[in-house]
Amino acid sequence: MNIRQTAAMNQTVTRRKVTKMYTARFFSTQLGRASLASIGAMVVMCCFALTQQVNAVPTVMASSAAITGELA
């Protein structure tokens, strides 16, 4: 078996695993429900962070290094 055949076979196996993972059967397991809860929590956190930044006014602060042109 050459390298191309091996790569094609690995890609097929990976694709099959991913396709099987996102099914109703997966989401009915404890791991599936935990992944849905995690995704939901991330969405809520992102929405909360976005609402906190919508009305915020950016402040520009110049450091002494920026004013004098010092390099790090």
C-alpha positions in Angstrom: 0.0 0.0 0.0 1.5 3.3 -1.0 1.3 6.6 0.8 -1.6 8.0 -1.2 -3.7 4.9 -0.6 -3.0 5.1 3.1 -3.9 8.8 3.2 -7.1 8.2 1.3 -8.1 5.3 3.6 -7.3 7.4 6.8 -9.4 10.3 5.4 -12.3 7.9 4.7 -12.1 6.4 8.2 -11.9 9.9 9.8 -14.9 11.2 7.8 -16.9 8.1 8.8 -16.1 8.7 12.5 -17.1 12.4 12.3 -20.3 11.6 10.4 -21.3 9.0 13.1 -20.5 11.4 15.9 -23.1 14.0 15.1 -26.2 11.9 15.2 -29.2 11.8 17.4 -27.7 8.6 19.0 -24.6 10.6 20.0 -26.6 13.5 21.5 -28.7 11.1 23.5 -25.6 9.9 25.4 -24.3 11.7 28.5 -21.3 12.9 26.5 -23.6 14.3 23.8 -25.7 16.2 26.3 -22.6 17.6 28.0 -21.3 18.8 24.6 -24.6 20.5 23.9 -24.5 22.1 27.3 -20.9 23.3 26.7 -21.9 24.8 23.3 -24.8 26.5 24.9 -22.7 28.0 27.7 -20.1 29.3 25.1 -22.9 31.0 23.1 -24.4 32.6 26.2 -20.9 33.8 27.3 -20.2 35.3 23.9 -23.5 37.0 23.8 -23.0 38.4 27.3 -19.5 39.7 26.4 -20.8 41.3 23.2 -23.5 43.1 25.0 -21.0 44.5 27.5 -18.8 45.8 24.7 -21.6 47.4 22.5 -21.9 50.6 24.4 -18.4 50.8 25.7 -16.3 53.7 24.5 -12.7 52.8 23.8 -10.1 54.8 25.6 -6.8 55.6 24.0 -3.9 55.5 26.4 -0.4 56.4 25.2 2.5 54.9 27.0 5.8 56.7 27.4 7.5 54.1 25.2 5.0 54.9 22.4 5.6 58.7 22.7 9.4 58.5 22.7 9.5 55.7 20.1 11.4 53.2 22.3 11.8 49.7 21.0 11.3 46.6 23.1 
